[in-house]
Amino acid sequence: MEQLPDTFLNLFGGYSALFAILALYIFSLGRRVARLESRPRDEK
């Protein structure tokens, strides 16, 4: 019986990179929202 290739490390690396990119994106969105909320509004 043939042995399947061990791809666990590749999957772990791929999902870790994806999670890190997603976390950085959400963090940057939070900073943008906080910066916009602290900006004075131009009321007419």
ROVONU-539269 format. One record per residue: x, y, z of N, C-alpha, C in turn; residue number from 1; residue in one letter. Coordinates in nm, 4 decimals. Example, Ala and Ser with C-alpha at 12.3 -4.5 7.8 and 13.67 -1.06 7.14 Angstrom:
REM residues 2
@n_X:1.3190&n_Y:-0.5690&n_Z:0.7800&ca_X:1.2300&ca_Y:-0.4500&ca_Z:0.7800&c_X:1.3200&c_Y:-0.3300&c_Z:0.7800&num:1&residu:a;
@n_X:1.2850&n_Y:-0.2250&n_Z:0.7080&ca_X:1.3670&ca_Y:-0.1060&ca_Z:0.7140&c_X:1.2900&c_Y:0.0030&c_Z:0.7870&num:2&residu:s;
***
This chain:
REM residues 44
@n_X:0.0835&n_Y:-0.1180&n_Z:0.0000&ca_X:0.0000&ca_Y:0.0000&ca_Z:0.0000&c_X:0.0883&c_Y:0.1249&c_Z:0.0000&num:1&residu:m;
@n_X:0.0545&n_Y:0.2179&n_Z:-0.0878&ca_X:0.1336&ca_Y:0.3405&ca_Z:-0.0974&c_X:0.1054&c_Y:0.4335&c_Z:0.0205&num:2&residu:e;
@n_X:0.2078&n_Y:0.5074&n_Z:0.0578&ca_X:0.1922&ca_Y:0.6030&ca_Z:0.1668&c_X:0.1559&c_Y:0.7394&c_Z:0.1083&num:3&residu:q;
@n_X:0.0572&n_Y:0.8029&n_Z:0.1692&ca_X:0.0164&ca_Y:0.9344&ca_Z:0.1222&c_X:0.1222&c_Y:1.0373&c_Z:0.1602&num:4&residu:l;
@n_X:0.1395&n_Y:1.1414&n_Z:0.0780&ca_X:0.2375&ca_Y:1.2447&ca_Z:0.1122&c_X:0.1935&c_Y:1.3217&c_Z:0.2363&num:5&residu:p;
@n_X:0.2909&n_Y:1.3595&n_Z:0.3166&ca_X:0.2621&ca_Y:1.4324&ca_Z:0.4401&c_X:0.2507&c_Y:1.5811&c_Z:0.4063&num:6&residu:d;
@n_X:0.1276&n_Y:1.6296&n_Z:0.4010&ca_X:0.1042&ca_Y:1.7694&ca_Z:0.3642&c_X:0.0566&c_Y:1.8528&c_Z:0.4813&num:7&residu:t;
@n_X:0.0640&n_Y:1.7959&n_Z:0.6027&ca_X:0.0143&ca_Y:1.8686&ca_Z:0.7191&c_X:0.0908&c_Y:1.9983&c_Z:0.7396&num:8&residu:f;
@n_X:0.2223&n_Y:1.9960&n_Z:0.7261&ca_X:0.3009&ca_Y:2.1179&ca_Z:0.7457&c_X:0.2676&c_Y:2.2234&c_Z:0.6408&num:9&residu:l;
@n_X:0.2441&n_Y:2.1814&n_Z:0.5181&ca_X:0.2064&ca_Y:2.2769&ca_Z:0.4136&c_X:0.0702&c_Y:2.3399&c_Z:0.4428&num:10&residu:n;
@n_X:-0.0250&n_Y:2.2578&n_Z:0.4861&ca_X:-0.1567&ca_Y:2.3117&ca_Z:0.5209&c_X:-0.1468&c_Y:2.4056&c_Z:0.6395&num:11&residu:l;
@n_X:-0.0692&n_Y:2.3673&n_Z:0.7402&ca_X:-0.0532&ca_Y:2.4515&ca_Z:0.8579&c_X:0.0095&c_Y:2.5855&c_Z:0.8196&num:12&residu:f;
@n_X:0.1106&n_Y:2.5832&n_Z:0.7364&ca_X:0.1757&ca_Y:2.7071&ca_Z:0.6920&c_X:0.0820&c_Y:2.7949&c_Z:0.6113&num:13&residu:g;
@n_X:0.0065&n_Y:2.7344&n_Z:0.5226&ca_X:-0.0861&ca_Y:2.8102&ca_Z:0.4390&c_X:-0.1963&c_Y:2.8753&c_Z:0.5200&num:14&residu:g;
@n_X:-0.2575&n_Y:2.7983&n_Z:0.6097&ca_X:-0.3641&ca_Y:2.8553&ca_Z:0.6912&c_X:-0.3103&c_Y:2.9568&c_Z:0.7909&num:15&residu:y;
@n_X:-0.1895&n_Y:2.9369&n_Z:0.8410&ca_X:-0.1295&ca_Y:3.0348&ca_Z:0.9320&c_X:-0.1058&c_Y:3.1673&c_Z:0.8603&num:16&residu:s;
@n_X:-0.0548&n_Y:3.1610&n_Z:0.7379&ca_X:-0.0311&ca_Y:3.2825&ca_Z:0.6604&c_X:-0.1639&c_Y:3.3524&c_Z:0.6300&num:17&residu:a;
@n_X:-0.2638&n_Y:3.2761&n_Z:0.5930&ca_X:-0.3951&ca_Y:3.3334&ca_Z:0.5631&c_X:-0.4543&c_Y:3.4000&c_Z:0.6875&num:18&residu:l;
@n_X:-0.4447&n_Y:3.3345&n_Z:0.8019&ca_X:-0.4964&ca_Y:3.3909&ca_Z:0.9259&c_X:-0.4208&c_Y:3.5189&c_Z:0.9628&num:19&residu:f;
@n_X:-0.2894&n_Y:3.5203&n_Z:0.9439&ca_X:-0.2102&ca_Y:3.6392&ca_Z:0.9774&c_X:-0.2488&c_Y:3.7568&c_Z:0.8872&num:20&residu:a;
@n_X:-0.2659&n_Y:3.7310&n_Z:0.7582&ca_X:-0.3045&ca_Y:3.8374&ca_Z:0.6650&c_X:-0.4430&c_Y:3.8909&c_Z:0.7012&num:21&residu:i;
@n_X:-0.5361&n_Y:3.8011&n_Z:0.7317&ca_X:-0.6710&ca_Y:3.8433&ca_Z:0.7687&c_X:-0.6701&c_Y:3.9236&c_Z:0.8981&num:22&residu:l;
@n_X:-0.5912&n_Y:3.8813&n_Z:0.9968&ca_X:-0.5837&ca_Y:3.9539&ca_Z:1.1239&c_X:-0.5245&c_Y:4.0933&c_Z:1.1025&num:23&residu:a;
@n_X:-0.4207&n_Y:4.1043&n_Z:1.0201&ca_X:-0.3613&ca_Y:4.2354&ca_Z:0.9924&c_X:-0.4608&c_Y:4.3267&c_Z:0.9206&num:24&residu:l;
@n_X:-0.5381&n_Y:4.2708&n_Z:0.8288&ca_X:-0.6372&ca_Y:4.3499&ca_Z:0.7560&c_X:-0.7451&c_Y:4.4028&c_Z:0.8506&num:25&residu:y;
@n_X:-0.7947&n_Y:4.3163&n_Z:0.9388&ca_X:-0.8977&ca_Y:4.3584&ca_Z:1.0331&c_X:-0.8421&c_Y:4.4627&c_Z:1.1292&num:26&residu:i;
@n_X:-0.7172&n_Y:4.4448&n_Z:1.1730&ca_X:-0.6541&ca_Y:4.5422&ca_Z:1.2620&c_X:-0.6402&c_Y:4.6775&c_Z:1.1924&num:27&residu:f;
@n_X:-0.6001&n_Y:4.6769&n_Z:1.0654&ca_X:-0.5853&ca_Y:4.8038&ca_Z:0.9934&c_X:-0.7210&c_Y:4.8704&c_Z:0.9714&num:28&residu:s;
@n_X:-0.8254&n_Y:4.7922&n_Z:0.9478&ca_X:-0.9590&ca_Y:4.8500&ca_Z:0.9346&c_X:-1.0031&c_Y:4.9144&c_Z:1.0656&num:29&residu:l;
@n_X:-0.9739&n_Y:4.8502&n_Z:1.1775&ca_X:-1.0083&ca_Y:4.9065&ca_Z:1.3073&c_X:-0.9376&c_Y:5.0384&c_Z:1.3316&num:30&residu:g;
@n_X:-0.8108&n_Y:5.0469&n_Z:1.2929&ca_X:-0.7373&ca_Y:5.1721&ca_Z:1.3093&c_X:-0.7941&c_Y:5.2816&c_Z:1.2202&num:31&residu:r;
@n_X:-0.8330&n_Y:5.2466&n_Z:1.0968&ca_X:-0.8936&ca_Y:5.3463&ca_Z:1.0071&c_X:-1.0247&c_Y:5.3991&c_Z:1.0636&num:32&residu:r;
@n_X:-1.1081&n_Y:5.3090&n_Z:1.1164&ca_X:-1.2364&ca_Y:5.3502&ca_Z:1.1732&c_X:-1.2140&c_Y:5.4405&c_Z:1.2939&num:33&residu:v;
@n_X:-1.1177&n_Y:5.4048&n_Z:1.3790&ca_X:-1.0898&ca_Y:5.4870&ca_Z:1.4973&c_X:-1.0399&c_Y:5.6255&c_Z:1.4565&num:34&residu:a;
@n_X:-0.9577&n_Y:5.6306&n_Z:1.3519&ca_X:-0.9072&ca_Y:5.7602&ca_Z:1.3049&c_X:-1.0206&c_Y:5.8441&c_Z:1.2472&num:35&residu:r;
@n_X:-1.1122&n_Y:5.7808&n_Z:1.1742&ca_X:-1.2254&ca_Y:5.8553&ca_Z:1.1181&c_X:-1.3205&c_Y:5.9024&c_Z:1.2274&num:36&residu:l;
@n_X:-1.3410&n_Y:5.8208&n_Z:1.3318&ca_X:-1.4319&ca_Y:5.8606&ca_Z:1.4391&c_X:-1.3750&c_Y:5.9751&c_Z:1.5209&num:37&residu:e;
@n_X:-1.2453&n_Y:5.9842&n_Z:1.5313&ca_X:-1.1856&ca_Y:6.0912&ca_Z:1.6123&c_X:-1.1729&c_Y:6.2211&c_Z:1.5329&num:38&residu:s;
@n_X:-1.1954&n_Y:6.2147&n_Z:1.4023&ca_X:-1.1865&ca_Y:6.3348&ca_Z:1.3174&c_X:-1.3074&c_Y:6.4238&c_Z:1.3399&num:39&residu:r;
@n_X:-1.2882&n_Y:6.5541&n_Z:1.3514&ca_X:-1.4054&ca_Y:6.6416&ca_Z:1.3686&c_X:-1.4947&c_Y:6.6399&c_Z:1.2441&num:40&residu:p;
@n_X:-1.6220&n_Y:6.6408&n_Z:1.2678&ca_X:-1.7172&ca_Y:6.6358&ca_Z:1.1559&c_X:-1.7396&c_Y:6.7751&c_Z:1.0993&num:41&residu:r;
@n_X:-1.7634&n_Y:6.7772&n_Z:0.9699&ca_X:-1.7925&ca_Y:6.9049&ca_Z:0.9026&c_X:-1.9450&c_Y:6.9167&c_Z:0.8929&num:42&residu:d;
@n_X:-2.0048&n_Y:6.9783&n_Z:0.9932&ca_X:-2.1505&ca_Y:6.9895&ca_Z:0.9971&c_X:-2.1961&c_Y:7.1141&c_Z:0.9223&num:43&residu:e;
@n_X:-2.3019&n_Y:7.0970&n_Z:0.8423&ca_X:-2.3526&ca_Y:7.2083&ca_Z:0.7625&c_X:-2.4901&c_Y:7.2475&c_Z:0.8108&num:44&residu:k;
***
